[in-house]
Amino acid sequence: MSKTVLFFPGQASQYVGMGKDLFDSSEAVRQLYKLASEEIGADIAALSFEGPAEELKRTRFTQPAILLHSLAVLTILGDRLPKFDFAAGHSLGEYAAVAVTGAMSFEDAIKAVVRRASLMEEACQNNPGTMAAMIGLNQQQIEDVCSKATKGLVIPANYNSRTQVAVSGDLPGVDEAIVLAKEAGAKRAMKLEVGGAFHSPLMESAGDALGEYLDSIVINDPATPVVANVTGEKVLSGDEIRALLKTQVTAPVKWAQTMEYLVQNGVSHIIEIGPGKVLSGLAKRDMKPESLISLDTLADIEKVVELSDG
């Protein structure tokens, strides 16, 4: 029997105006945004709906804004959420995946991501770095490129698909890796517009402080398996989720491995919940699913509800 996974997007999926129709249609959604705004000390609803885009790109705001969008879709769907067999989220999206399985409350997920985003932005300021996207090399070739770079720190950070990997590190390390990747035959190797070296050892201070915070909140065993970024395999223990969410800050996101695991375990239906269609695009190429649905707007939700009712 074919299985279904819920996907939740991560940083770089944001756009100005995202979630406004969801916010306008639901008091429960408005309460989530209110909670987040109080935690952040800024009006995250206004920033999400009106921008400016440059401010929304800041890690401190981007991460909660994307999470809120995903949680807003889930809130409006309520018990009309289609049945699913796995949940997975890319980087910060993993918090929505954990929340949808009941392992963490929506409120605790929001508070944790607000804390995570603030700590990661602070780490970016204290340990300057960047990331680069590399397309056209396989994972082993990317790892070889990183190991050959001697001018600074650079490691694979996001295994996004079989042939798309992002590397992360300090400026000299990433600059050298770009040159080495082109020499190795990469179709493209270019810096990303990001605030710092995410998913690298330069985020260690954020991971340590986030770990202390996660120890203070309730994380239950999930009702449905979460496929973790750090391992690319299912997790069924709340304690393991807690440990992996801490490790995730400095460890590579194994998204290509996540997709491979899901295919091997019979997943052929994908529902992406949140802004944009980044994960849907990756899945279309690597998973070749039977069905692929993106739930971003109120119209998307109404359409999928009509289909399920029909």
Short mmCIF file of the C-alpha atoms (twelve columns), coordinates in Angstrom:
data_MODEL
# 
_entry.id   MODEL 
# 
loop_
_atom_site.group_PDB 
_atom_site.id 
_atom_site.type_symbol 
_atom_site.label_atom_id 
_atom_site.label_alt_id 
_atom_site.label_comp_id 
_atom_site.label_asym_id 
_atom_site.label_seq_id 
_atom_site.Cartn_x 
_atom_site.Cartn_y 
_atom_site.Cartn_z 
_atom_site.pdbx_PDB_model_num 
ATOM 1   C CA . MET A 1   0.000   0.000  0.000   1 
ATOM 2   C CA . SER A 2   1.369   3.409  -0.959  1 
ATOM 3   C CA . LYS A 3   2.255   5.755  1.881   1 
ATOM 4   C CA . THR A 4   2.109   9.523  2.457   1 
ATOM 5   C CA . VAL A 5   4.656   11.934 3.914   1 
ATOM 6   C CA . LEU A 6   4.149   15.499 5.101   1 
ATOM 7   C CA . PHE A 7   7.029   17.829 4.164   1 
ATOM 8   C CA . PHE A 8   7.716   21.170 5.864   1 
ATOM 9   C CA . PRO A 9   10.017  23.756 4.222   1 
ATOM 10  C CA . GLY A 10  12.983  25.552 5.744   1 
ATOM 11  C CA . GLN A 11  14.796  28.846 5.403   1 
ATOM 12  C CA . ALA A 12  14.800  30.477 1.929   1 
ATOM 13  C CA . SER A 13  11.169  29.472 1.225   1 
ATOM 14  C CA . GLN A 14  9.823   32.736 2.633   1 
ATOM 15  C CA . TYR A 15  8.141   35.466 0.580   1 
ATOM 16  C CA . VAL A 16  6.493   38.754 1.533   1 
ATOM 17  C CA . GLY A 17  2.735   38.259 1.875   1 
ATOM 18  C CA . MET A 18  2.936   34.600 2.893   1 
ATOM 19  C CA . GLY A 19  0.213   33.441 5.244   1 
ATOM 20  C CA . LYS A 20  -1.910  36.594 5.183   1 
ATOM 21  C CA . ASP A 21  -5.015  34.834 3.892   1 
ATOM 22  C CA . LEU A 22  -4.583  32.171 6.592   1 
ATOM 23  C CA . PHE A 23  -4.183  34.845 9.283   1 
ATOM 24  C CA . ASP A 24  -7.270  36.736 8.099   1 
ATOM 25  C CA . SER A 25  -9.442  33.610 8.087   1 
ATOM 26  C CA . SER A 26  -8.721  32.175 11.546  1 
ATOM 27  C CA . GLU A 27  -8.653  33.522 15.093  1 
ATOM 28  C CA . ALA A 28  -6.624  30.474 16.186  1 
ATOM 29  C CA . VAL A 29  -3.963  31.344 13.593  1 
ATOM 30  C CA . ARG A 30  -3.929  34.959 14.767  1 
ATOM 31  C CA . GLN A 31  -3.244  33.726 18.297  1 
ATOM 32  C CA . LEU A 32  -0.181  31.788 17.086  1 
ATOM 33  C CA . TYR A 33  1.192   34.924 15.448  1 
ATOM 34  C CA . LYS A 34  0.467   36.911 18.605  1 
ATOM 35  C CA . LEU A 35  2.403   34.406 20.717  1 
ATOM 36  C CA . ALA A 36  5.353   34.512 18.318  1 
ATOM 37  C CA . SER A 37  5.358   38.323 18.226  1 
ATOM 38  C CA . GLU A 38  5.447   38.452 22.018  1 
ATOM 39  C CA . GLU A 39  8.356   35.978 22.086  1 
ATOM 40  C CA . ILE A 40  10.305  37.823 19.383  1 
ATOM 41  C CA . GLY A 41  9.555   41.354 20.547  1 
ATOM 42  C CA . ALA A 42  8.471   42.361 17.028  1 
ATOM 43  C CA . ASP A 43  5.289   42.131 14.937  1 
ATOM 44  C CA . ILE A 44  6.024   38.997 12.914  1 
ATOM 45  C CA . ALA A 45  2.619   39.173 11.197  1 
ATOM 46  C CA . ALA A 46  3.316   42.640 9.760   1 
ATOM 47  C CA . LEU A 47  6.805   41.569 8.707   1 
ATOM 48  C CA . SER A 48  5.506   38.398 7.026   1 
ATOM 49  C CA . PHE A 49  2.691   40.153 5.186   1 
ATOM 50  C CA . GLU A 50  4.252   43.547 4.370   1 
ATOM 51  C CA . GLY A 51  8.038   43.075 4.541   1 
ATOM 52  C CA . PRO A 52  10.431  44.606 3.751   1 
ATOM 53  C CA . ALA A 53  11.911  41.498 2.141   1 
ATOM 54  C CA . GLU A 54  15.421  42.257 3.408   1 
ATOM 55  C CA . GLU A 55  14.208  42.329 7.000   1 
ATOM 56  C CA . LEU A 56  12.179  39.134 6.510   1 
ATOM 57  C CA . LYS A 57  15.389  37.439 5.285   1 
ATOM 58  C CA . ARG A 58  17.015  37.940 8.681   1 
ATOM 59  C CA . THR A 59  17.375  34.578 10.426  1 
ATOM 60  C CA . ARG A 60  15.758  35.938 13.586  1 
ATOM 61  C CA . PHE A 61  12.553  36.581 11.651  1 
ATOM 62  C CA . THR A 62  12.669  34.111 8.754   1 
ATOM 63  C CA . GLN A 63  12.595  30.960 10.837  1 
ATOM 64  C CA . PRO A 64  9.562   31.825 13.000  1 
ATOM 65  C CA . ALA A 65  7.728   33.265 9.978   1 
ATOM 66  C CA . ILE A 66  8.080   30.048 7.975   1 
ATOM 67  C CA . LEU A 67  7.155   27.859 10.943  1 
ATOM 68  C CA . LEU A 68  4.076   29.988 11.625  1 
ATOM 69  C CA . HIS A 69  2.949   29.595 8.029   1 
ATOM 70  C CA . SER A 70  3.187   25.782 8.255   1 
ATOM 71  C CA . LEU A 71  1.419   25.706 11.625  1 
ATOM 72  C CA . ALA A 72  -1.276  28.031 10.265  1 
ATOM 73  C CA . VAL A 73  -2.059  25.569 7.460   1 
ATOM 74  C CA . LEU A 74  -2.228  22.718 9.985   1 
ATOM 75  C CA . THR A 75  -4.464  24.783 12.275  1 
ATOM 76  C CA . ILE A 76  -6.950  25.555 9.512   1 
ATOM 77  C CA . LEU A 77  -6.960  21.947 8.303   1 
ATOM 78  C CA . GLY A 78  -7.530  20.651 11.834  1 
ATOM 79  C CA . ASP A 79  -8.963  17.138 11.742  1 
ATOM 80  C CA . ARG A 80  -9.286  17.403 7.945   1 
ATOM 81  C CA . LEU A 81  -5.528  16.893 7.634   1 
ATOM 82  C CA . PRO A 82  -5.027  13.898 5.319   1 
ATOM 83  C CA . LYS A 83  -3.725  10.741 6.987   1 
ATOM 84  C CA . PHE A 84  0.054   10.401 6.776   1 
ATOM 85  C CA . ASP A 85  2.694   7.797  7.554   1 
ATOM 86  C CA . PHE A 86  5.789   9.978  8.014   1 
ATOM 87  C CA . ALA A 87  6.633   13.628 8.659   1 
ATOM 88  C CA . ALA A 88  9.861   15.402 7.727   1 
ATOM 89  C CA . GLY A 89  11.022  19.008 7.637   1 
ATOM 90  C CA . HIS A 90  14.059  20.696 6.135   1 
ATOM 91  C CA . SER A 91  16.176  22.238 8.927   1 
ATOM 92  C CA . LEU A 92  13.793  24.538 10.850  1 
ATOM 93  C CA . GLY A 93  10.912  22.713 9.111   1 
ATOM 94  C CA . GLU A 94  11.700  19.741 11.320  1 
ATOM 95  C CA . TYR A 95  9.998   21.580 14.205  1 
ATOM 96  C CA . ALA A 96  6.707   21.606 12.281  1 
ATOM 97  C CA . ALA A 97  7.206   17.909 11.504  1 
ATOM 98  C CA . VAL A 98  7.730   17.178 15.203  1 
ATOM 99  C CA . ALA A 99  4.675   19.273 16.104  1 
ATOM 100 C CA . VAL A 100 2.323   17.620 13.594  1 
ATOM 101 C CA . THR A 101 3.120   14.203 15.103  1 
ATOM 102 C CA . GLY A 102 2.128   15.426 18.574  1 
ATOM 103 C CA . ALA A 103 5.657   15.186 19.968  1 
ATOM 104 C CA . MET A 104 5.724   18.935 20.670  1 
ATOM 105 C CA . SER A 105 2.885   21.428 21.110  1 
ATOM 106 C CA . PHE A 106 2.517   24.173 18.500  1 
ATOM 107 C CA . GLU A 107 3.220   26.735 21.221  1 
ATOM 108 C CA . ASP A 108 6.447   25.029 22.323  1 
ATOM 109 C CA . ALA A 109 7.539   24.637 18.692  1 
ATOM 110 C CA . ILE A 110 7.099   28.383 18.178  1 
ATOM 111 C CA . LYS A 111 9.003   29.256 21.346  1 
ATOM 112 C CA . ALA A 112 11.811  26.834 20.476  1 
ATOM 113 C CA . VAL A 113 12.193  28.190 16.932  1 
ATOM 114 C CA . VAL A 114 12.178  31.796 18.140  1 
ATOM 115 C CA . ARG A 115 14.985  30.839 20.522  1 
ATOM 116 C CA . ARG A 116 16.798  28.848 17.814  1 
ATOM 117 C CA . ALA A 117 16.603  31.697 15.289  1 
ATOM 118 C CA . SER A 118 17.906  34.256 17.772  1 
ATOM 119 C CA . LEU A 119 20.788  32.009 18.847  1 
ATOM 120 C CA . MET A 120 21.736  31.195 15.262  1 
ATOM 121 C CA . GLU A 121 21.697  34.866 14.215  1 
ATOM 122 C CA . GLU A 122 23.915  35.659 17.201  1 
ATOM 123 C CA . ALA A 123 26.309  32.846 16.233  1 
ATOM 124 C CA . CYS A 124 26.431  34.213 12.675  1 
ATOM 125 C CA . GLN A 125 27.473  37.613 14.006  1 
ATOM 126 C CA . ASN A 126 30.103  36.168 16.334  1 
ATOM 127 C CA . ASN A 127 31.496  33.661 13.814  1 
ATOM 128 C CA . PRO A 128 31.141  35.137 10.306  1 
ATOM 129 C CA . GLY A 129 30.674  32.624 7.535   1 
ATOM 130 C CA . THR A 130 28.643  31.810 4.466   1 
ATOM 131 C CA . MET A 131 27.273  28.975 2.329   1 
ATOM 132 C CA . ALA A 132 27.515  27.997 -1.328  1 
ATOM 133 C CA . ALA A 133 25.288  25.872 -3.561  1 
ATOM 134 C CA . MET A 134 26.958  23.284 -5.757  1 
ATOM 135 C CA . ILE A 135 25.100  21.598 -8.592  1 
ATOM 136 C CA . GLY A 136 26.253  18.766 -10.822 1 
ATOM 137 C CA . LEU A 137 28.586  16.904 -8.481  1 
ATOM 138 C CA . ASN A 138 27.635  13.832 -6.482  1 
ATOM 139 C CA . GLN A 139 27.886  13.670 -2.722  1 
ATOM 140 C CA . GLN A 140 31.280  11.976 -2.699  1 
ATOM 141 C CA . GLN A 141 32.719  14.608 -5.033  1 
ATOM 142 C CA . ILE A 142 31.434  17.397 -2.768  1 
ATOM 143 C CA . GLU A 143 32.969  15.718 0.271   1 
ATOM 144 C CA . ASP A 144 36.264  15.431 -1.614  1 
ATOM 145 C CA . VAL A 145 36.125  19.136 -2.503  1 
ATOM 146 C CA . CYS A 146 35.608  20.062 1.146   1 
ATOM 147 C CA . SER A 147 38.425  17.814 2.353   1 
ATOM 148 C CA . LYS A 148 40.837  19.354 -0.192  1 
ATOM 149 C CA . ALA A 149 40.102  22.927 0.910   1 
ATOM 150 C CA . THR A 150 42.930  24.032 3.217   1 
ATOM 151 C CA . LYS A 151 42.440  27.801 3.487   1 
ATOM 152 C CA . GLY A 152 39.596  27.621 5.992   1 
ATOM 153 C CA . LEU A 153 36.680  25.592 7.344   1 
ATOM 154 C CA . VAL A 154 34.156  24.184 4.877   1 
ATOM 155 C CA . ILE A 155 31.860  21.155 5.184   1 
ATOM 156 C CA . PRO A 156 28.813  19.761 3.341   1 
ATOM 157 C CA . ALA A 157 25.793  21.350 5.043   1 
ATOM 158 C CA . ASN A 158 22.682  20.476 3.039   1 
ATOM 159 C CA . TYR A 159 22.432  17.281 0.971   1 
ATOM 160 C CA . ASN A 160 19.393  18.634 -0.861  1 
ATOM 161 C CA . SER A 161 19.274  16.075 -3.691  1 
ATOM 162 C CA . ARG A 162 21.498  13.581 -5.453  1 
ATOM 163 C CA . THR A 163 23.277  16.351 -7.364  1 
ATOM 164 C CA . GLN A 164 22.565  19.493 -5.310  1 
ATOM 165 C CA . VAL A 165 24.559  20.068 -2.138  1 
ATOM 166 C CA . ALA A 166 25.209  23.246 -0.155  1 
ATOM 167 C CA . VAL A 167 28.490  23.694 1.698   1 
ATOM 168 C CA . SER A 168 29.033  25.866 4.749   1 
ATOM 169 C CA . GLY A 169 31.996  27.410 6.510   1 
ATOM 170 C CA . ASP A 170 34.136  30.490 6.942   1 
ATOM 171 C CA . LEU A 171 34.695  32.852 3.998   1 
ATOM 172 C CA . PRO A 172 38.163  31.596 2.931   1 
ATOM 173 C CA . GLY A 173 37.057  27.968 3.118   1 
ATOM 174 C CA . VAL A 174 33.871  28.465 1.074   1 
ATOM 175 C CA . ASP A 175 35.667  30.629 -1.516  1 
ATOM 176 C CA . GLU A 176 38.280  27.916 -2.042  1 
ATOM 177 C CA . ALA A 177 35.611  25.190 -2.221  1 
ATOM 178 C CA . ILE A 178 33.836  27.094 -5.008  1 
ATOM 179 C CA . VAL A 179 37.040  27.136 -7.071  1 
ATOM 180 C CA . LEU A 180 37.720  23.453 -6.382  1 
ATOM 181 C CA . ALA A 181 34.137  22.482 -7.245  1 
ATOM 182 C CA . LYS A 182 34.333  24.219 -10.624 1 
ATOM 183 C CA . GLU A 183 37.635  22.470 -11.293 1 
ATOM 184 C CA . ALA A 184 35.932  19.154 -10.439 1 
ATOM 185 C CA . GLY A 185 33.236  19.807 -13.052 1 
ATOM 186 C CA . ALA A 186 30.374  21.393 -11.108 1 
ATOM 187 C CA . LYS A 187 27.703  22.894 -13.362 1 
ATOM 188 C CA . ARG A 188 27.257  25.683 -10.840 1 
ATOM 189 C CA . ALA A 189 29.042  26.692 -7.650  1 
ATOM 190 C CA . MET A 190 27.973  29.984 -6.131  1 
ATOM 191 C CA . LYS A 191 27.530  31.692 -2.795  1 
ATOM 192 C CA . LEU A 192 24.071  31.829 -1.257  1 
ATOM 193 C CA . GLU A 193 22.472  34.906 0.253   1 
ATOM 194 C CA . VAL A 194 22.471  33.648 3.824   1 
ATOM 195 C CA . GLY A 195 23.332  35.180 7.164   1 
ATOM 196 C CA . GLY A 196 26.101  32.750 8.051   1 
ATOM 197 C CA . ALA A 197 27.536  29.249 8.091   1 
ATOM 198 C CA . PHE A 198 24.435  27.222 9.009   1 
ATOM 199 C CA . HIS A 199 24.819  23.517 9.834   1 
ATOM 200 C CA . SER A 200 28.543  23.853 10.490  1 
ATOM 201 C CA . PRO A 201 30.767  23.908 13.609  1 
ATOM 202 C CA . LEU A 202 30.523  27.733 13.514  1 
ATOM 203 C CA . MET A 203 27.011  27.283 14.942  1 
ATOM 204 C CA . GLU A 204 28.253  25.356 17.995  1 
ATOM 205 C CA . SER A 205 27.372  28.078 20.514  1 
ATOM 206 C CA . ALA A 206 23.789  28.128 19.189  1 
ATOM 207 C CA . GLY A 207 23.507  24.340 19.383  1 
ATOM 208 C CA . ASP A 208 24.711  24.233 22.983  1 
ATOM 209 C CA . ALA A 209 22.356  26.987 24.157  1 
ATOM 210 C CA . LEU A 210 19.420  25.550 22.211  1 
ATOM 211 C CA . GLY A 211 20.082  22.151 23.783  1 
ATOM 212 C CA . GLU A 212 19.709  23.673 27.240  1 
ATOM 213 C CA . TYR A 213 16.401  25.242 26.202  1 
ATOM 214 C CA . LEU A 214 15.065  22.017 24.656  1 
ATOM 215 C CA . ASP A 215 15.802  20.237 27.937  1 
ATOM 216 C CA . SER A 216 13.239  22.524 29.578  1 
ATOM 217 C CA . ILE A 217 10.259  21.664 27.345  1 
ATOM 218 C CA . VAL A 218 8.132   18.554 26.916  1 
ATOM 219 C CA . ILE A 219 8.951   16.383 23.891  1 
ATOM 220 C CA . ASN A 220 6.810   13.256 23.671  1 
ATOM 221 C CA . ASP A 221 7.231   10.154 21.553  1 
ATOM 222 C CA . PRO A 222 5.716   11.010 18.146  1 
ATOM 223 C CA . ALA A 223 2.442   9.341  17.157  1 
ATOM 224 C CA . THR A 224 3.816   9.015  13.608  1 
ATOM 225 C CA . PRO A 225 7.509   8.609  12.725  1 
ATOM 226 C CA . VAL A 226 9.585   11.725 12.074  1 
ATOM 227 C CA . VAL A 227 12.407  11.258 9.560   1 
ATOM 228 C CA . ALA A 228 15.278  13.207 11.101  1 
ATOM 229 C CA . ASN A 229 17.622  15.584 9.264   1 
ATOM 230 C CA . VAL A 230 20.692  14.344 11.106  1 
ATOM 231 C CA . THR A 231 20.221  10.649 10.265  1 
ATOM 232 C CA . GLY A 232 17.857  10.503 7.276   1 
ATOM 233 C CA . GLU A 233 15.977  7.766  9.143   1 
ATOM 234 C CA . LYS A 234 12.810  7.522  11.246  1 
ATOM 235 C CA . VAL A 235 12.724  8.520  14.930  1 
ATOM 236 C CA . LEU A 236 10.146  7.148  17.364  1 
ATOM 237 C CA . SER A 237 11.474  8.501  20.666  1 
ATOM 238 C CA . GLY A 238 10.932  11.933 22.185  1 
ATOM 239 C CA . ASP A 239 14.324  11.775 23.878  1 
ATOM 240 C CA . GLU A 240 15.991  11.018 20.558  1 
ATOM 241 C CA . ILE A 241 14.126  13.889 18.885  1 
ATOM 242 C CA . ARG A 242 15.434  16.244 21.595  1 
ATOM 243 C CA . ALA A 243 19.038  15.111 21.052  1 
ATOM 244 C CA . LEU A 244 18.785  15.297 17.269  1 
ATOM 245 C CA . LEU A 245 17.253  18.791 17.283  1 
ATOM 246 C CA . LYS A 246 20.289  19.987 19.217  1 
ATOM 247 C CA . THR A 247 22.762  18.176 16.932  1 
ATOM 248 C CA . GLN A 248 20.905  19.418 13.851  1 
ATOM 249 C CA . VAL A 249 22.207  22.981 14.327  1 
ATOM 250 C CA . THR A 250 25.805  21.959 13.524  1 
ATOM 251 C CA . ALA A 251 25.223  18.768 11.486  1 
ATOM 252 C CA . PRO A 252 24.467  18.450 7.754   1 
ATOM 253 C CA . VAL A 253 20.826  18.227 6.662   1 
ATOM 254 C CA . LYS A 254 20.517  14.800 5.023   1 
ATOM 255 C CA . TRP A 255 17.524  15.638 2.849   1 
ATOM 256 C CA . ALA A 256 18.574  13.520 -0.134  1 
ATOM 257 C CA . GLN A 257 18.982  10.589 2.255   1 
ATOM 258 C CA . THR A 258 15.572  11.387 3.789   1 
ATOM 259 C CA . MET A 259 13.917  11.209 0.374   1 
ATOM 260 C CA . GLU A 260 15.725  7.950  -0.424  1 
ATOM 261 C CA . TYR A 261 14.601  6.447  2.906   1 
ATOM 262 C CA . LEU A 262 10.988  7.430  2.213   1 
ATOM 263 C CA . VAL A 263 11.017  5.873  -1.267  1 
ATOM 264 C CA . GLN A 264 12.498  2.673  0.144   1 
ATOM 265 C CA . ASN A 265 9.697   2.597  2.705   1 
ATOM 266 C CA . GLY A 266 6.863   2.843  0.213   1 
ATOM 267 C CA . VAL A 267 6.119   6.596  0.152   1 
ATOM 268 C CA . SER A 268 4.616   7.746  -3.138  1 
ATOM 269 C CA . HIS A 269 2.350   10.603 -1.989  1 
ATOM 270 C CA . ILE A 270 3.782   13.913 -0.773  1 
ATOM 271 C CA . ILE A 271 2.066   16.892 0.821   1 
ATOM 272 C CA . GLU A 272 4.254   19.985 1.315   1 
ATOM 273 C CA . ILE A 273 2.870   22.304 3.989   1 
ATOM 274 C CA . GLY A 274 4.112   25.890 4.159   1 
ATOM 275 C CA . PRO A 275 5.409   28.642 1.882   1 
ATOM 276 C CA . GLY A 276 6.617   27.858 -1.627  1 
ATOM 277 C CA . LYS A 277 7.353   24.590 -3.408  1 
ATOM 278 C CA . VAL A 278 11.088  24.097 -2.844  1 
ATOM 279 C CA . LEU A 279 10.780  20.619 -1.336  1 
ATOM 280 C CA . SER A 280 8.204   19.617 -3.943  1 
ATOM 281 C CA . GLY A 281 10.687  20.514 -6.675  1 
ATOM 282 C CA . LEU A 282 13.407  18.372 -5.098  1 
ATOM 283 C CA . ALA A 283 10.998  15.478 -4.558  1 
ATOM 284 C CA . LYS A 284 9.707   15.592 -8.125  1 
ATOM 285 C CA . ARG A 285 13.210  14.836 -9.415  1 
ATOM 286 C CA . ASP A 286 14.497  12.424 -6.755  1 
ATOM 287 C CA . MET A 287 11.350  10.620 -5.582  1 
ATOM 288 C CA . LYS A 288 9.134   10.702 -8.687  1 
ATOM 289 C CA . PRO A 289 5.965   10.472 -6.551  1 
ATOM 290 C CA . GLU A 290 2.522   9.389  -7.737  1 
ATOM 291 C CA . SER A 291 1.023   12.562 -6.261  1 
ATOM 292 C CA . LEU A 292 2.449   15.842 -5.027  1 
ATOM 293 C CA . ILE A 293 0.374   18.520 -3.284  1 
ATOM 294 C CA . SER A 294 1.556   21.906 -1.998  1 
ATOM 295 C CA . LEU A 295 -0.513  23.609 0.704   1 
ATOM 296 C CA . ASP A 296 0.519   27.257 0.878   1 
ATOM 297 C CA . THR A 297 -2.635  29.358 0.544   1 
ATOM 298 C CA . LEU A 298 -6.221  29.167 1.764   1 
ATOM 299 C CA . ALA A 299 -7.261  28.257 -1.793  1 
ATOM 300 C CA . ASP A 300 -4.847  25.300 -1.720  1 
ATOM 301 C CA . ILE A 301 -6.395  24.085 1.533   1 
ATOM 302 C CA . GLU A 302 -9.966  24.434 0.258   1 
ATOM 303 C CA . LYS A 303 -9.054  22.500 -2.879  1 
ATOM 304 C CA . VAL A 304 -7.548  19.543 -0.989  1 
ATOM 305 C CA . VAL A 305 -10.490 19.481 1.457   1 
ATOM 306 C CA . GLU A 306 -12.940 19.367 -1.466  1 
ATOM 307 C CA . LEU A 307 -11.012 16.466 -3.008  1 
ATOM 308 C CA . SER A 308 -11.026 14.501 0.265   1 
ATOM 309 C CA . ASP A 309 -14.734 15.216 0.835   1 
ATOM 310 C CA . GLY A 310 -15.509 14.147 -2.716  1 
# 
